[in-house]
Amino acid sequence: MTTKETLYLDDALGHAQFLTRQCREAAAMLQDGALRQSVTKLAEQHSQMYARFYDLI
């Protein structure tokens, strides 16, 4: 793997981790159950994306 590819994966990992955290924090503040469920689902998707990127390393 080239240095550029490794840097890309590192950046992608950081973005996925950040988006997971942001979605979880937002879901915790939401009062609407349906909206909270949707945002929680987004957090899980970002978490899975993180795991897939991590597996590439």
Predicted model as a PDB file, atoms N, CA, C, CB and O in Angstrom, pLDDT in the B-factor column:
MODEL        1                                                                  
ATOM      1  N   MET A   1       0.851  -1.165   0.000  1.00 83.00           N  
ATOM      2  CA  MET A   1       0.000   0.000   0.000  1.00 83.00           C  
ATOM      3  C   MET A   1       0.906   1.240   0.000  1.00 83.00           C  
ATOM      4  CB  MET A   1      -0.973  -0.009   1.230  1.00 83.00           C  
ATOM      5  O   MET A   1       1.885   1.309   0.743  1.00 83.00           O  
ATOM      6  N   THR A   2       0.568   2.188  -0.823  1.00 91.00           N  
ATOM      7  CA  THR A   2       1.381   3.390  -0.921  1.00 91.00           C  
ATOM      8  C   THR A   2       1.109   4.317   0.258  1.00 91.00           C  
ATOM      9  CB  THR A   2       1.113   4.114  -2.244  1.00 91.00           C  
ATOM     10  O   THR A   2       0.125   4.166   0.982  1.00 91.00           O  
ATOM     11  N   THR A   3       2.000   5.268   0.423  1.00 92.00           N  
ATOM     12  CA  THR A   3       1.829   6.258   1.490  1.00 92.00           C  
ATOM     13  C   THR A   3       0.546   7.050   1.281  1.00 92.00           C  
ATOM     14  CB  THR A   3       3.038   7.211   1.546  1.00 92.00           C  
ATOM     15  O   THR A   3      -0.175   7.334   2.238  1.00 92.00           O  
ATOM     16  N   LYS A   4       0.262   7.403   0.040  1.00 94.00           N  
ATOM     17  CA  LYS A   4      -0.944   8.169  -0.263  1.00 94.00           C  
ATOM     18  C   LYS A   4      -2.202   7.370   0.096  1.00 94.00           C  
ATOM     19  CB  LYS A   4      -0.968   8.563  -1.753  1.00 94.00           C  
ATOM     20  O   LYS A   4      -3.153   7.931   0.640  1.00 94.00           O  
ATOM     21  N   GLU A   5      -2.215   6.087  -0.199  1.00 90.00           N  
ATOM     22  CA  GLU A   5      -3.359   5.237   0.137  1.00 90.00           C  
ATOM     23  C   GLU A   5      -3.527   5.109   1.655  1.00 90.00           C  
ATOM     24  CB  GLU A   5      -3.191   3.845  -0.496  1.00 90.00           C  
ATOM     25  O   GLU A   5      -4.642   5.142   2.176  1.00 90.00           O  
ATOM     26  N   THR A   6      -2.406   4.964   2.342  1.00 89.00           N  
ATOM     27  CA  THR A   6      -2.448   4.863   3.805  1.00 89.00           C  
ATOM     28  C   THR A   6      -2.987   6.156   4.410  1.00 89.00           C  
ATOM     29  CB  THR A   6      -1.042   4.553   4.372  1.00 89.00           C  
ATOM     30  O   THR A   6      -3.787   6.119   5.346  1.00 89.00           O  
ATOM     31  N   LEU A   7      -2.559   7.279   3.888  1.00 92.00           N  
ATOM     32  CA  LEU A   7      -3.052   8.568   4.381  1.00 92.00           C  
ATOM     33  C   LEU A   7      -4.545   8.725   4.103  1.00 92.00           C  
ATOM     34  CB  LEU A   7      -2.271   9.724   3.734  1.00 92.00           C  
ATOM     35  O   LEU A   7      -5.281   9.273   4.925  1.00 92.00           O  
ATOM     36  N   TYR A   8      -4.986   8.244   2.948  1.00 92.00           N  
ATOM     37  CA  TYR A   8      -6.414   8.302   2.625  1.00 92.00           C  
ATOM     38  C   TYR A   8      -7.211   7.480   3.634  1.00 92.00           C  
ATOM     39  CB  TYR A   8      -6.673   7.791   1.186  1.00 92.00           C  
ATOM     40  O   TYR A   8      -8.229   7.942   4.149  1.00 92.00           O  
ATOM     41  N   LEU A   9      -6.751   6.268   3.913  1.00 89.00           N  
ATOM     42  CA  LEU A   9      -7.453   5.411   4.873  1.00 89.00           C  
ATOM     43  C   LEU A   9      -7.474   6.031   6.262  1.00 89.00           C  
ATOM     44  CB  LEU A   9      -6.801   4.032   4.930  1.00 89.00           C  
ATOM     45  O   LEU A   9      -8.481   5.959   6.967  1.00 89.00           O  
ATOM     46  N   ASP A  10      -6.373   6.633   6.649  1.00 92.00           N  
ATOM     47  CA  ASP A  10      -6.315   7.305   7.951  1.00 92.00           C  
ATOM     48  C   ASP A  10      -7.333   8.439   8.010  1.00 92.00           C  
ATOM     49  CB  ASP A  10      -4.894   7.848   8.221  1.00 92.00           C  
ATOM     50  O   ASP A  10      -8.016   8.613   9.019  1.00 92.00           O  
ATOM     51  N   ASP A  11      -7.431   9.193   6.949  1.00 95.00           N  
ATOM     52  CA  ASP A  11      -8.397  10.288   6.874  1.00 95.00           C  
ATOM     53  C   ASP A  11      -9.829   9.745   6.904  1.00 95.00           C  
ATOM     54  CB  ASP A  11      -8.167  11.123   5.595  1.00 95.00           C  
ATOM     55  O   ASP A  11     -10.683  10.283   7.610  1.00 95.00           O  
ATOM     56  N   ALA A  12     -10.088   8.689   6.146  1.00 93.00           N  
ATOM     57  CA  ALA A  12     -11.421   8.090   6.107  1.00 93.00           C  
ATOM     58  C   ALA A  12     -11.811   7.542   7.480  1.00 93.00           C  
ATOM     59  CB  ALA A  12     -11.476   6.971   5.052  1.00 93.00           C  
ATOM     60  O   ALA A  12     -12.960   7.680   7.899  1.00 93.00           O  
ATOM     61  N   LEU A  13     -10.863   6.924   8.175  1.00 95.00           N  
ATOM     62  CA  LEU A  13     -11.127   6.422   9.527  1.00 95.00           C  
ATOM     63  C   LEU A  13     -11.515   7.564  10.459  1.00 95.00           C  
ATOM     64  CB  LEU A  13      -9.894   5.683  10.079  1.00 95.00           C  
ATOM     65  O   LEU A  13     -12.460   7.448  11.240  1.00 95.00           O  
ATOM     66  N   GLY A  14     -10.787   8.653  10.370  1.00 96.00           N  
ATOM     67  CA  GLY A  14     -11.073   9.814  11.210  1.00 96.00           C  
ATOM     68  C   GLY A  14     -12.454  10.392  10.934  1.00 96.00           C  
ATOM     69  O   GLY A  14     -13.174  10.760  11.863  1.00 96.00           O  
ATOM     70  N   HIS A  15     -12.824  10.474   9.656  1.00 96.00           N  
ATOM     71  CA  HIS A  15     -14.140  11.006   9.305  1.00 96.00           C  
ATOM     72  C   HIS A  15     -15.258  10.085   9.801  1.00 96.00           C  
ATOM     73  CB  HIS A  15     -14.250  11.197   7.784  1.00 96.00           C  
ATOM     74  O   HIS A  15     -16.253  10.552  10.354  1.00 96.00           O  
ATOM     75  N   ALA A  16     -15.088   8.786   9.601  1.00 96.00           N  
ATOM     76  CA  ALA A  16     -16.113   7.837  10.039  1.00 96.00           C  
ATOM     77  C   ALA A  16     -16.271   7.874  11.557  1.00 96.00           C  
ATOM     78  CB  ALA A  16     -15.762   6.411   9.577  1.00 96.00           C  
ATOM     79  O   ALA A  16     -17.387   7.813  12.072  1.00 96.00           O  
ATOM     80  N   GLN A  17     -15.162   7.975  12.261  1.00 97.00           N  
ATOM     81  CA  GLN A  17     -15.199   8.038  13.727  1.00 97.00           C  
ATOM     82  C   GLN A  17     -15.888   9.331  14.193  1.00 97.00           C  
ATOM     83  CB  GLN A  17     -13.760   7.954  14.310  1.00 97.00           C  
ATOM     84  O   GLN A  17     -16.707   9.314  15.112  1.00 97.00           O  
ATOM     85  N   PHE A  18     -15.545  10.437  13.550  1.00 98.00           N  
ATOM     86  CA  PHE A  18     -16.141  11.726  13.891  1.00 98.00           C  
ATOM     87  C   PHE A  18     -17.656  11.706  13.656  1.00 98.00           C  
ATOM     88  CB  PHE A  18     -15.488  12.852  13.065  1.00 98.00           C  
ATOM     89  O   PHE A  18     -18.426  12.142  14.512  1.00 98.00           O  
ATOM     90  N   LEU A  19     -18.080  11.195  12.485  1.00 97.00           N  
ATOM     91  CA  LEU A  19     -19.504  11.164  12.169  1.00 97.00           C  
ATOM     92  C   LEU A  19     -20.272  10.225  13.093  1.00 97.00           C  
ATOM     93  CB  LEU A  19     -19.707  10.745  10.725  1.00 97.00           C  
ATOM     94  O   LEU A  19     -21.417  10.503  13.448  1.00 97.00           O  
ATOM     95  N   THR A  20     -19.647   9.115  13.483  1.00 98.00           N  
ATOM     96  CA  THR A  20     -20.283   8.212  14.444  1.00 98.00           C  
ATOM     97  C   THR A  20     -20.527   8.941  15.758  1.00 98.00           C  
ATOM     98  CB  THR A  20     -19.412   6.955  14.678  1.00 98.00           C  
ATOM     99  O   THR A  20     -21.624   8.878  16.314  1.00 98.00           O  
ATOM    100  N   ARG A  21     -19.514   9.626  16.248  1.00 98.00           N  
ATOM    101  CA  ARG A  21     -19.620  10.354  17.513  1.00 98.00           C  
ATOM    102  C   ARG A  21     -20.674  11.452  17.430  1.00 98.00           C  
ATOM    103  CB  ARG A  21     -18.265  10.956  17.897  1.00 98.00           C  
ATOM    104  O   ARG A  21     -21.480  11.608  18.347  1.00 98.00           O  
ATOM    105  N   GLN A  22     -20.674  12.207  16.344  1.00 98.00           N  
ATOM    106  CA  GLN A  22     -21.634  13.294  16.192  1.00 98.00           C  
ATOM    107  C   GLN A  22     -23.073  12.775  16.149  1.00 98.00           C  
ATOM    108  CB  GLN A  22     -21.328  14.089  14.925  1.00 98.00           C  
ATOM    109  O   GLN A  22     -23.968  13.360  16.760  1.00 98.00           O  
ATOM    110  N   CYS A  23     -23.289  11.680  15.430  1.00 98.00           N  
ATOM    111  CA  CYS A  23     -24.635  11.110  15.341  1.00 98.00           C  
ATOM    112  C   CYS A  23     -25.095  10.589  16.697  1.00 98.00           C  
ATOM    113  CB  CYS A  23     -24.672   9.980  14.301  1.00 98.00           C  
ATOM    114  O   CYS A  23     -26.253  10.775  17.074  1.00 98.00           O  
ATOM    115  N   ARG A  24     -24.210   9.945  17.423  1.00 98.00           N  
ATOM    116  CA  ARG A  24     -24.587   9.430  18.748  1.00 98.00           C  
ATOM    117  C   ARG A  24     -24.925  10.570  19.707  1.00 98.00           C  
ATOM    118  CB  ARG A  24     -23.452   8.571  19.334  1.00 98.00           C  
ATOM    119  O   ARG A  24     -25.884  10.479  20.473  1.00 98.00           O  
ATOM    120  N   GLU A  25     -24.139  11.635  19.663  1.00 98.00           N  
ATOM    121  CA  GLU A  25     -24.414  12.784  20.522  1.00 98.00           C  
ATOM    122  C   GLU A  25     -25.736  13.441  20.147  1.00 98.00           C  
ATOM    123  CB  GLU A  25     -23.276  13.803  20.433  1.00 98.00           C  
ATOM    124  O   GLU A  25     -26.509  13.831  21.022  1.00 98.00           O  
ATOM    125  N   ALA A  26     -25.995  13.565  18.852  1.00 97.00           N  
ATOM    126  CA  ALA A  26     -27.244  14.179  18.400  1.00 97.00           C  
ATOM    127  C   ALA A  26     -28.430  13.307  18.800  1.00 97.00           C  
ATOM    128  CB  ALA A  26     -27.226  14.395  16.869  1.00 97.00           C  
ATOM    129  O   ALA A  26     -29.452  13.818  19.256  1.00 97.00           O  
ATOM    130  N   ALA A  27     -28.298  12.002  18.632  1.00 97.00           N  
ATOM    131  CA  ALA A  27     -29.394  11.087  18.985  1.00 97.00           C  
ATOM    132  C   ALA A  27     -29.725  11.177  20.464  1.00 97.00           C  
ATOM    133  CB  ALA A  27     -29.031   9.641  18.619  1.00 97.00           C  
ATOM    134  O   ALA A  27     -30.891  11.083  20.848  1.00 97.00           O  
ATOM    135  N   ALA A  28     -28.722  11.357  21.286  1.00 97.00           N  
ATOM    136  CA  ALA A  28     -28.942  11.446  22.730  1.00 97.00           C  
ATOM    137  C   ALA A  28     -29.743  12.688  23.108  1.00 97.00           C  
ATOM    138  CB  ALA A  28     -27.610  11.451  23.464  1.00 97.00           C  
ATOM    139  O   ALA A  28     -30.408  12.703  24.144  1.00 97.00           O  
ATOM    140  N   MET A  29     -29.687  13.720  22.285  1.00 97.00           N  
ATOM    141  CA  MET A  29     -30.390  14.964  22.588  1.00 97.00           C  
ATOM    142  C   MET A  29     -31.779  15.041  21.968  1.00 97.00           C  
ATOM    143  CB  MET A  29     -29.574  16.128  22.119  1.00 97.00           C  
ATOM    144  O   MET A  29     -32.579  15.900  22.340  1.00 97.00           O  
ATOM    145  N   LEU A  30     -32.069  14.155  21.031  1.00 97.00           N  
ATOM    146  CA  LEU A  30     -33.352  14.214  20.333  1.00 97.00           C  
ATOM    147  C   LEU A  30     -34.478  13.657  21.197  1.00 97.00           C  
ATOM    148  CB  LEU A  30     -33.275  13.444  19.015  1.00 97.00           C  
ATOM    149  O   LEU A  30     -34.304  12.670  21.911  1.00 97.00           O  
ATOM    150  N   GLN A  31     -35.617  14.301  21.119  1.00 97.00           N  
ATOM    151  CA  GLN A  31     -36.780  13.844  21.871  1.00 97.00           C  
ATOM    152  C   GLN A  31     -37.745  13.052  20.987  1.00 97.00           C  
ATOM    153  CB  GLN A  31     -37.500  15.035  22.496  1.00 97.00           C  
ATOM    154  O   GLN A  31     -38.484  12.203  21.485  1.00 97.00           O  
ATOM    155  N   ASP A  32     -37.741  13.320  19.704  1.00 97.00           N  
ATOM    156  CA  ASP A  32     -38.608  12.596  18.777  1.00 97.00           C  
ATOM    157  C   ASP A  32     -38.043  11.189  18.562  1.00 97.00           C  
ATOM    158  CB  ASP A  32     -38.737  13.360  17.417  1.00 97.00           C  
ATOM    159  O   ASP A  32     -36.920  11.036  18.082  1.00 97.00           O  
ATOM    160  N   GLY A  33     -38.818  10.170  18.916  1.00 96.00           N  
ATOM    161  CA  GLY A  33     -38.346   8.794  18.862  1.00 96.00           C  
ATOM    162  C   GLY A  33     -37.971   8.324  17.466  1.00 96.00           C  
ATOM    163  O   GLY A  33     -36.961   7.642  17.294  1.00 96.00           O  
ATOM    164  N   ALA A  34     -38.774   8.682  16.464  1.00 97.00           N  
ATOM    165  CA  ALA A  34     -38.495   8.252  15.099  1.00 97.00           C  
ATOM    166  C   ALA A  34     -37.215   8.898  14.576  1.00 97.00           C  
ATOM    167  CB  ALA A  34     -39.673   8.592  14.181  1.00 97.00           C  
ATOM    168  O   ALA A  34     -36.402   8.244  13.924  1.00 97.00           O  
ATOM    169  N   LEU A  35     -37.049  10.160  14.863  1.00 97.00           N  
ATOM    170  CA  LEU A  35     -35.849  10.870  14.420  1.00 97.00           C  
ATOM    171  C   LEU A  35     -34.615  10.329  15.148  1.00 97.00           C  
ATOM    172  CB  LEU A  35     -35.995  12.392  14.664  1.00 97.00           C  
ATOM    173  O   LEU A  35     -33.563  10.136  14.540  1.00 97.00           O  
ATOM    174  N   ARG A  36     -34.753  10.087  16.453  1.00 97.00           N  
ATOM    175  CA  ARG A  36     -33.648   9.523  17.229  1.00 97.00           C  
ATOM    176  C   ARG A  36     -33.238   8.164  16.671  1.00 97.00           C  
ATOM    177  CB  ARG A  36     -34.040   9.392  18.713  1.00 97.00           C  
ATOM    178  O   ARG A  36     -32.048   7.860  16.585  1.00 97.00           O  
ATOM    179  N   GLN A  37     -34.218   7.348  16.291  1.00 98.00           N  
ATOM    180  CA  GLN A  37     -33.937   6.033  15.723  1.00 98.00           C  
ATOM    181  C   GLN A  37     -33.200   6.163  14.391  1.00 98.00           C  
ATOM    182  CB  GLN A  37     -35.240   5.242  15.534  1.00 98.00           C  
ATOM    183  O   GLN A  37     -32.272   5.400  14.121  1.00 98.00           O  
ATOM    184  N   SER A  38     -33.601   7.116  13.564  1.00 98.00           N  
ATOM    185  CA  SER A  38     -32.941   7.337  12.278  1.00 98.00           C  
ATOM    186  C   SER A  38     -31.487   7.771  12.463  1.00 98.00           C  
ATOM    187  CB  SER A  38     -33.701   8.388  11.466  1.00 98.00           C  
ATOM    188  O   SER A  38     -30.592   7.286  11.772  1.00 98.00           O  
ATOM    189  N   VAL A  39     -31.266   8.682  13.395  1.00 98.00           N  
ATOM    190  CA  VAL A  39     -29.913   9.178  13.638  1.00 98.00           C  
ATOM    191  C   VAL A  39     -29.049   8.080  14.272  1.00 98.00           C  
ATOM    192  CB  VAL A  39     -29.949  10.433  14.549  1.00 98.00           C  
ATOM    193  O   VAL A  39     -27.856   7.987  13.986  1.00 98.00           O  
ATOM    194  N   THR A  40     -29.645   7.258  15.124  1.00 98.00           N  
ATOM    195  CA  THR A  40     -28.919   6.132  15.711  1.00 98.00           C  
ATOM    196  C   THR A  40     -28.514   5.143  14.624  1.00 98.00           C  
ATOM    197  CB  THR A  40     -29.777   5.430  16.786  1.00 98.00           C  
ATOM    198  O   THR A  40     -27.424   4.574  14.666  1.00 98.00           O  
ATOM    199  N   LYS A  41     -29.399   4.942  13.651  1.00 98.00           N  
ATOM    200  CA  LYS A  41     -29.084   4.058  12.519  1.00 98.00           C  
ATOM    201  C   LYS A  41     -27.915   4.622  11.707  1.00 98.00           C  
ATOM    202  CB  LYS A  41     -30.327   3.872  11.609  1.00 98.00           C  
ATOM    203  O   LYS A  41     -27.039   3.878  11.265  1.00 98.00           O  
ATOM    204  N   LEU A  42     -27.910   5.936  11.518  1.00 97.00           N  
ATOM    205  CA  LEU A  42     -26.790   6.577  10.815  1.00 97.00           C  
ATOM    206  C   LEU A  42     -25.483   6.373  11.575  1.00 97.00           C  
ATOM    207  CB  LEU A  42     -27.060   8.082  10.626  1.00 97.00           C  
ATOM    208  O   LEU A  42     -24.441   6.118  10.972  1.00 97.00           O  
ATOM    209  N   ALA A  43     -25.544   6.486  12.889  1.00 97.00           N  
ATOM    210  CA  ALA A  43     -24.342   6.272  13.705  1.00 97.00           C  
ATOM    211  C   ALA A  43     -23.823   4.858  13.512  1.00 97.00           C  
ATOM    212  CB  ALA A  43     -24.637   6.532  15.198  1.00 97.00           C  
ATOM    213  O   ALA A  43     -22.616   4.650  13.393  1.00 97.00           O  
ATOM    214  N   GLU A  44     -24.724   3.888  13.479  1.00 98.00           N  
ATOM    215  CA  GLU A  44     -24.322   2.498  13.285  1.00 98.00           C  
ATOM    216  C   GLU A  44     -23.712   2.288  11.901  1.00 98.00           C  
ATOM    217  CB  GLU A  44     -25.521   1.568  13.479  1.00 98.00           C  
ATOM    218  O   GLU A  44     -22.742   1.544  11.757  1.00 98.00           O  
ATOM    219  N   GLN A  45     -24.268   2.929  10.901  1.00 97.00           N  
ATOM    220  CA  GLN A  45     -23.718   2.815   9.550  1.00 97.00           C  
ATOM    221  C   GLN A  45     -22.304   3.388   9.478  1.00 97.00           C  
ATOM    222  CB  GLN A  45     -24.627   3.530   8.545  1.00 97.00           C  
ATOM    223  O   GLN A  45     -21.427   2.806   8.839  1.00 97.00           O  
ATOM    224  N   HIS A  46     -22.086   4.520  10.129  1.00 97.00           N  
ATOM    225  CA  HIS A  46     -20.747   5.113  10.146  1.00 97.00           C  
ATOM    226  C   HIS A  46     -19.774   4.232  10.928  1.00 97.00           C  
ATOM    227  CB  HIS A  46     -20.792   6.528  10.757  1.00 97.00           C  
ATOM    228  O   HIS A  46     -18.601   4.123  10.573  1.00 97.00           O  
ATOM    229  N   SER A  47     -20.261   3.614  11.978  1.00 97.00           N  
ATOM    230  CA  SER A  47     -19.435   2.702  12.763  1.00 97.00           C  
ATOM    231  C   SER A  47     -19.031   1.483  11.928  1.00 97.00           C  
ATOM    232  CB  SER A  47     -20.185   2.256  14.033  1.00 97.00           C  
ATOM    233  O   SER A  47     -17.890   1.027  11.998  1.00 97.00           O  
ATOM    234  N   GLN A  48     -19.964   0.965  11.148  1.00 97.00           N  
ATOM    235  CA  GLN A  48     -19.661  -0.163  10.262  1.00 97.00           C  
ATOM    236  C   GLN A  48     -18.677   0.247   9.171  1.00 97.00           C  
ATOM    237  CB  GLN A  48     -20.950  -0.710   9.631  1.00 97.00           C  
ATOM    238  O   GLN A  48     -17.798  -0.529   8.799  1.00 97.00           O  
ATOM    239  N   MET A  49     -18.827   1.463   8.661  1.00 94.00           N  
ATOM    240  CA  MET A  49     -17.904   1.964   7.647  1.00 94.00           C  
ATOM    241  C   MET A  49     -16.487   2.049   8.226  1.00 94.00           C  
ATOM    242  CB  MET A  49     -18.366   3.352   7.126  1.00 94.00           C  
ATOM    243  O   MET A  49     -15.508   1.705   7.563  1.00 94.00           O  
ATOM    244  N   TYR A  50     -16.400   2.516   9.479  1.00 95.00           N  
ATOM    245  CA  TYR A  50     -15.110   2.580  10.158  1.00 95.00           C  
ATOM    246  C   TYR A  50     -14.483   1.182  10.216  1.00 95.00           C  
ATOM    247  CB  TYR A  50     -15.270   3.168  11.586  1.00 95.00           C  
ATOM    248  O   TYR A  50     -13.301   1.008   9.922  1.00 95.00           O  
ATOM    249  N   ALA A  51     -15.287   0.202  10.595  1.00 95.00           N  
ATOM    250  CA  ALA A  51     -14.779  -1.172  10.712  1.00 95.00           C  
ATOM    251  C   ALA A  51     -14.303  -1.699   9.364  1.00 95.00           C  
ATOM    252  CB  ALA A  51     -15.863  -2.099  11.283  1.00 95.00           C  
ATOM    253  O   ALA A  51     -13.278  -2.376   9.295  1.00 95.00           O  
ATOM    254  N   ARG A  52     -15.026  -1.401   8.303  1.00 92.00           N  
ATOM    255  CA  ARG A  52     -14.628  -1.850   6.956  1.00 92.00           C  
ATOM    256  C   ARG A  52     -13.319  -1.201   6.524  1.00 92.00           C  
ATOM    257  CB  ARG A  52     -15.732  -1.529   5.932  1.00 92.00           C  
ATOM    258  O   ARG A  52     -12.444  -1.869   5.972  1.00 92.00           O  
ATOM    259  N   PHE A  53     -13.181   0.111   6.774  1.00 87.00           N  
ATOM    260  CA  PHE A  53     -11.926   0.785   6.441  1.00 87.00           C  
ATOM    261  C   PHE A  53     -10.783   0.213   7.262  1.00 87.00           C  
ATOM    262  CB  PHE A  53     -12.043   2.300   6.675  1.00 87.00           C  
ATOM    263  O   PHE A  53      -9.686  -0.005   6.748  1.00 87.00           O  
ATOM    264  N   TYR A  54     -11.048  -0.030   8.549  1.00 90.00           N  
ATOM    265  CA  TYR A  54     -10.005  -0.555   9.436  1.00 90.00           C  
ATOM    266  C   TYR A  54      -9.540  -1.938   8.965  1.00 90.00           C  
ATOM    267  CB  TYR A  54     -10.521  -0.633  10.892  1.00 90.00           C  
ATOM    268  O   TYR A  54      -8.356  -2.261   9.049  1.00 90.00           O  
ATOM    269  N   ASP A  55     -10.469  -2.738   8.476  1.00 90.00           N  
ATOM    270  CA  ASP A  55     -10.116  -4.070   7.979  1.00 90.00           C  
ATOM    271  C   ASP A  55      -9.196  -4.010   6.761  1.00 90.00           C  
ATOM    272  CB  ASP A  55     -11.375  -4.844   7.630  1.00 90.00           C  
ATOM    273  O   ASP A  55      -8.489  -4.975   6.472  1.00 90.00           O  
ATOM    274  N   LEU A  56      -9.201  -2.897   6.052  1.00 80.00           N  
ATOM    275  CA  LEU A  56      -8.332  -2.755   4.888  1.00 80.00           C  
ATOM    276  C   LEU A  56      -6.865  -2.572   5.271  1.00 80.00           C  
ATOM    277  CB  LEU A  56      -8.786  -1.583   4.049  1.00 80.00           C  
ATOM    278  O   LEU A  56      -5.965  -2.814   4.467  1.00 80.00           O  
ATOM    279  N   ILE A  57      -6.646  -2.149   6.490  1.00 78.00           N  
ATOM    280  CA  ILE A  57      -5.282  -1.868   6.928  1.00 78.00           C  
ATOM    281  C   ILE A  57      -4.565  -3.102   7.276  1.00 78.00           C  
ATOM    282  CB  ILE A  57      -5.266  -0.948   8.086  1.00 78.00           C  
ATOM    283  O   ILE A  57      -3.398  -3.049   7.666  1.00 78.00           O  
TER     284      ILE A  57                                                      
ENDMDL                                                                          
END                                                                             
